Each structure stands twice: as C-alpha cells, then as structure tokens.
Amino acid sequence: MFTINPFAELSASIPVYAMQAYIVVMVLFVIGGTVLDMLHKKSAQYFFENAKKAEKSAKRSVSGGEKASLAISTLTSEVLTSSEFNNQKRRISHLLTMYGFILFAAMTAMMIFAYPTAATPTPGIIPFLWHVGALMLCFGGYWFWFAIRVDVNSEGKLWYKLDRADLFIVSLLMTCTFALIWSILQSAGATGLSILAFCLFILSSTVLFVGVYFSKFAHMFFKPAAAYQKKITKADGSRENLPDDYDLSDPAVQERFPDIPQYMGENPPNMGLGIKRESPNHY
C-alpha cells in the first residue's frame, strides 16, 4: 500500500487532465486568498509603513551582507525550526504538521503531474513519502488538537469547541485523514467505501484551499517577513520605536532618569525573567 500511487489507480475512472486542473485551481485559490487576506487586513501596507518608520529612527545602517545573514538566520530559525515556540511540545507538533504537509503536497503534485497513470510506473519512494507526510501531519495535528489545545497551560479550549480560526487545522487534518483512509480502502479493494473516502478527501482539501481567505493559512506567508523585519530593527537600533534597553545601575542613566535611584536605589536589582519566571499555570 505505501509504495502504490493511489492517483494512478484513480486515472482509470477520472481523466488525468481533471486531476491536474484541480491542482492548478487550488493553487490559484491559495494565491488569490492570500492576496485578498493581505488587502483586507492591510498587513502588507502595515509591514512596509512600519519598515519606513523604522528606517527614520535607525541608529546605524545595516549592510547587505548583514541583511543576508539575518535572512538566513530567519530561514533557519523561525521558518525551518520554529524556534519562536517556547513550548517544546507545541514546537514539535508544529514541525511535524508543517513538514508533513510539505511532503504530502509535494508528493501529491509529483504523482499527479509526473506519474499520473499506471502506464508511467511511479518510483516506490514517492507514494511512500506521500503516506509518511500524511502520517506526520496527522500525528502532529491530532497531538495538538487532543493534547496541547485542551491543555490549560497552553490553549485551554475544549477539543470539540470550534470557531473560524480552526478552519485551517480541521480541514488540513481531515484532508490527510481521508487521504490515508482512501488509499487503504483502495488497496483493500473496497470500491464503494474508497469512493466515499475519496469524495471526503476532495471535499476537505477544497475547503482547505478555497477557505484560505477565511483561515490562518495566509498568515504563514507573512510571518517570516515580519520575523525578518524584527531582526532588522534590532540590528539598526530602531528597536521598533521602543525605548532603549538601559543598564539601570549606570550613573549616566540615573542622571538622565533621576527617579530610578529614588524608587529603586543606587544599585537596582536584576528584575529577573518577569512573566517568564514560571510556566503559565493560571489560565
């Protein structure tokens, strides 16, 4: 089962061009939904306006080499390893879901466009990775839904309570779940049930990609750019127009802000981790 291309088997009843056209249309929906989301929320406008504002308060210019280094750092840290998650369980769940989706989507496109029929035998590694990607996504997604999302320390939501923000994760989970069920039933020769599972697979994937405008899908494209811009503001000293990080025991700082010694003494103590002193146990 894991080395069989389920789409090649499907080509006997559904034309290849129809499957390929569906993929193209879904890609167009993702692009269109992302653009509409950016226009509606004005996220791109905010991003560029904020960047221009930061440039005016910059204390030093950032060289091209430094910008490239920060871009690589953003790619390897925030994008590839999701280092912004302090909760390691949430981070692992997110990585499994993300890389599972990338594998699943890439192998789907490869099987449909490069090996769409039984006449062009599919290398076993491609459907194997397709199944592995779907399993990774289901493991990470269901772990988040049933263990992390309902954890008071993290989200504190009942597993059966849905809202619009859940459209992305639910449709994503249903897409891979029904894809796996369809593949299993097709391999087992259960024609009627496999057709039902395939229809549910297509329905959930359509909701996933058509609903980009209404879900958190578009956020994934803006997030890396925002993380990169934040690093630029730290490098050029603009600090997103936030106050400087002062050493409160510095005499020059105390002279500039005379109320520091008055309220905190000549040698103010290290204030510590503050809100990060302990994990959030009081949701």
C-alpha positions as CSV (number, residue, x, y, z in Angstrom):
1,M,0.0,0.0,0.0
2,F,2.7,2.5,1.0
3,T,4.5,2.2,-2.3
4,I,1.4,2.4,-4.6
5,N,0.4,5.6,-6.3
6,P,-3.3,5.9,-5.5
7,F,-3.8,8.6,-8.2
8,A,-2.5,6.3,-10.9
9,E,-5.2,3.8,-9.9
10,L,-7.8,6.6,-9.9
11,S,-6.8,7.6,-13.5
12,A,-8.9,4.7,-14.8
13,S,-12.1,6.5,-13.8
14,I,-11.1,10.2,-13.6
15,P,-9.2,11.8,-16.5
16,V,-5.7,12.9,-15.7
17,Y,-6.3,16.4,-17.0
18,A,-9.2,16.8,-14.5
19,M,-6.9,15.9,-11.6
20,Q,-4.2,18.3,-12.9
21,A,-6.7,21.1,-13.4
22,Y,-7.9,20.6,-9.9
23,I,-4.4,21.1,-8.5
24,V,-3.9,24.2,-10.6
25,V,-7.2,25.7,-9.5
26,M,-6.4,25.0,-5.8
27,V,-3.0,26.8,-6.2
28,L,-4.8,29.8,-7.7
29,F,-7.2,29.8,-4.8
30,V,-4.3,29.9,-2.4
31,I,-2.6,32.8,-4.2
32,G,-5.9,34.7,-4.5
33,G,-6.9,34.1,-0.9
34,T,-3.6,35.2,0.4
35,V,-3.6,38.4,-1.7
36,L,-7.2,39.2,-0.6
37,D,-6.3,38.5,3.0
38,M,-3.4,40.9,2.8
39,L,-5.6,43.6,1.2
40,H,-8.3,43.1,3.7
41,K,-6.1,43.2,6.8
42,K,-3.7,45.6,5.2
43,S,-0.8,43.5,6.5
44,A,1.5,44.3,3.6
45,Q,0.7,48.0,3.9
46,Y,1.4,47.9,7.6
47,F,4.6,46.0,7.0
48,F,6.1,48.5,4.6
49,E,4.9,51.5,6.5
50,N,6.4,50.1,9.7
51,A,9.7,49.4,7.9
52,K,9.8,53.0,6.6
53,K,9.1,54.4,10.1
54,A,11.9,52.2,11.5
55,E,14.4,53.5,8.9
56,K,13.8,57.0,10.1
57,S,14.7,56.1,13.7
58,A,17.6,53.8,12.8
59,K,20.9,54.5,14.6
60,R,23.1,52.7,12.0
61,S,22.8,51.3,8.5
62,V,22.7,47.6,8.1
63,S,25.0,46.3,5.3
64,G,23.8,44.0,2.5
65,G,25.9,41.1,4.0
66,E,24.4,41.6,7.4
67,K,20.9,41.6,5.9
68,A,21.7,38.4,4.1
69,S,22.9,36.9,7.3
70,L,19.7,37.9,9.1
71,A,17.6,36.5,6.3
72,I,19.4,33.1,6.6
73,S,19.0,33.3,10.4
74,T,15.3,33.9,9.9
75,L,15.0,31.0,7.5
76,T,16.9,28.5,9.7
77,S,15.4,29.6,13.0
78,E,11.8,30.9,12.6
79,V,10.9,29.1,9.4
80,L,12.7,25.8,9.3
81,T,12.9,25.0,13.1
82,S,10.1,27.2,14.5
83,S,12.3,28.5,17.3
84,E,9.7,31.1,18.4
85,F,7.8,28.4,20.2
86,N,8.8,28.3,23.9
87,N,6.6,25.3,24.5
88,Q,8.7,22.4,23.1
89,K,5.6,20.1,22.7
90,R,3.9,22.8,20.6
91,R,7.1,23.3,18.6
92,I,7.5,19.6,17.8
93,S,3.8,19.3,16.9
94,H,4.1,22.3,14.6
95,L,7.2,20.9,12.9
96,L,5.6,17.5,12.3
97,T,2.5,19.2,10.9
98,M,4.5,21.6,8.7
99,Y,6.9,19.1,7.2
100,G,4.2,16.5,6.9
101,F,2.1,19.0,4.8
102,I,5.1,19.9,2.7
103,L,5.8,16.2,1.9
104,F,2.2,15.4,1.3
105,A,1.6,18.4,-1.0
106,A,4.9,18.0,-2.9
107,M,4.4,14.2,-3.5
108,T,0.7,14.7,-4.5
109,A,1.8,17.2,-7.2
110,M,4.6,14.9,-8.4
111,M,2.4,11.8,-8.6
112,I,-0.4,13.7,-10.5
113,F,1.8,15.6,-12.9
114,A,4.8,13.2,-13.4
115,Y,3.3,9.7,-12.8
116,P,-0.5,10.1,-13.4
117,T,-1.2,6.7,-14.8
118,A,-0.2,3.1,-14.5
119,A,1.5,3.4,-17.9
120,T,4.2,5.6,-16.2
121,P,5.3,3.5,-13.2
122,T,5.8,5.5,-10.1
123,P,9.0,5.1,-8.1
124,G,8.0,3.5,-4.8
125,I,9.7,6.2,-2.8
126,I,7.3,8.9,-4.0
127,P,4.0,7.3,-2.7
128,F,5.9,6.2,0.4
129,L,6.8,9.8,1.2
130,W,3.2,10.8,0.4
131,H,2.0,8.4,3.1
132,V,4.7,9.3,5.5
133,G,3.9,13.0,5.1
134,A,0.2,12.4,5.7
135,L,1.0,10.3,8.8
136,M,3.4,13.0,10.2
137,L,0.7,15.7,9.7
138,C,-1.9,13.6,11.4
139,F,0.3,12.8,14.3
140,G,1.4,16.4,14.8
141,G,-2.1,17.8,14.2
142,Y,-4.1,15.4,16.4
143,W,-1.4,15.7,19.1
144,F,-2.0,19.5,19.0
145,W,-5.8,19.1,18.9
146,F,-6.4,16.5,21.6
147,A,-3.4,17.0,23.9
148,I,-2.0,20.6,23.5
149,R,-5.0,22.6,22.6
150,V,-7.0,21.3,25.5
151,D,-4.1,21.8,27.9
152,V,-4.8,24.6,30.4
153,N,-1.1,25.6,30.3
154,S,-1.3,26.2,26.5
155,E,-4.7,27.0,25.0
156,G,-7.3,25.8,27.4
157,K,-10.0,25.0,24.8
158,L,-12.4,22.1,24.8
159,W,-11.4,19.7,21.9
160,Y,-14.9,19.9,20.4
161,K,-15.3,23.6,20.6
162,L,-14.8,25.1,17.1
163,D,-14.5,28.6,15.8
164,R,-13.5,30.2,12.4
165,A,-9.8,30.2,13.4
166,D,-9.9,26.4,13.5
167,L,-10.9,26.1,9.8
168,F,-7.3,25.6,8.7
169,I,-6.2,22.9,11.1
170,V,-9.5,21.0,10.9
171,S,-9.7,21.0,7.1
172,L,-6.0,20.1,7.0
173,L,-6.4,17.2,9.4
174,M,-9.5,15.9,7.5
175,T,-7.6,16.2,4.2
176,C,-4.8,13.9,5.2
177,T,-7.0,11.6,7.3
178,F,-9.4,10.9,4.4
179,A,-6.4,10.6,2.0
180,L,-4.9,7.8,4.1
181,I,-8.3,6.1,4.5
182,W,-8.9,6.3,0.8
183,S,-5.5,4.8,0.0
184,I,-6.1,2.0,2.5
185,L,-9.5,1.1,1.2
186,Q,-8.4,1.4,-2.5
187,S,-5.6,-1.1,-1.8
188,A,-8.0,-3.4,0.0
189,G,-10.4,-3.4,-3.0
190,A,-13.3,-1.8,-1.0
191,T,-14.5,0.2,-4.0
192,G,-17.7,1.7,-2.6
193,L,-16.0,2.8,0.7
194,S,-12.9,4.1,-1.2
195,I,-15.1,6.3,-3.4
196,L,-16.8,7.7,-0.3
197,A,-13.4,8.4,1.4
198,F,-12.1,9.9,-1.9
199,C,-15.1,12.3,-2.0
200,L,-14.5,13.3,1.6
201,F,-10.8,13.8,0.8
202,I,-11.6,16.1,-2.1
203,L,-14.2,18.0,-0.1
204,S,-11.9,18.7,2.8
205,S,-9.0,19.7,0.6
206,T,-11.3,22.0,-1.3
207,V,-12.4,23.6,2.0
208,L,-8.7,23.9,3.0
209,F,-7.6,25.8,-0.1
210,V,-10.7,27.7,-1.0
211,G,-11.0,28.8,2.6
212,V,-7.6,30.4,2.7
213,Y,-9.2,33.9,2.9
214,F,-11.2,32.8,6.0
215,S,-8.4,30.8,7.8
216,K,-4.9,31.3,9.2
217,F,-3.3,29.8,6.0
218,A,-2.2,33.2,4.7
219,H,-0.6,34.0,8.0
220,M,2.2,31.5,7.2
221,F,3.4,33.7,4.3
222,F,3.5,36.9,6.2
223,K,5.1,35.6,9.4
224,P,8.7,35.0,8.1
225,A,8.7,38.6,6.6
226,A,7.6,40.0,10.0
227,A,10.3,38.0,11.8
228,Y,13.0,39.2,9.4
229,Q,11.9,42.8,9.8
230,K,12.1,42.5,13.6
231,K,15.7,41.4,13.4
232,I,16.5,44.3,11.1
233,T,15.1,46.8,13.6
234,K,17.3,45.3,16.3
235,A,20.3,45.4,14.1
236,D,19.8,49.1,13.0
237,G,19.0,50.2,16.6
238,S,15.4,51.4,15.7
239,R,14.0,48.7,18.1
240,E,10.5,49.1,16.5
241,N,10.5,52.6,18.2
242,L,10.6,51.0,21.6
243,P,12.8,52.6,24.4
244,D,16.5,51.6,24.7
245,D,17.4,48.7,26.9
246,Y,19.2,50.6,29.7
247,D,21.5,49.5,32.4
248,L,19.7,50.9,35.4
249,S,22.9,50.9,37.6
250,D,24.7,53.1,35.1
251,P,25.3,56.6,36.6
252,A,24.6,58.3,33.3
253,V,21.3,56.6,33.0
254,Q,20.4,57.5,36.6
255,E,21.3,61.1,35.9
256,R,19.1,61.1,32.8
257,F,16.2,59.4,34.8
258,P,16.6,60.7,38.4
259,D,13.6,58.8,39.7
260,I,15.5,55.5,39.3
261,P,17.6,55.9,42.5
262,Q,14.6,57.4,44.3
263,Y,12.4,54.3,43.7
264,M,14.9,51.5,43.1
265,G,18.1,52.6,44.9
266,E,21.6,53.3,43.6
267,N,22.1,49.7,42.5
268,P,18.8,48.4,41.2
269,P,18.4,44.6,41.4
270,N,18.1,42.5,38.3
271,M,14.4,42.3,37.8
272,G,14.7,38.7,36.5
273,L,12.6,36.9,34.0
274,G,9.3,38.6,34.9
275,I,6.4,36.9,33.2
276,K,8.7,34.1,32.0
277,R,9.7,33.2,35.6
278,E,7.3,30.2,35.5
279,S,5.2,28.4,33.1
280,P,1.6,29.7,32.7
281,N,-0.3,27.6,35.2
282,H,-3.1,30.2,35.9
283,Y,-5.0,30.3,32.7
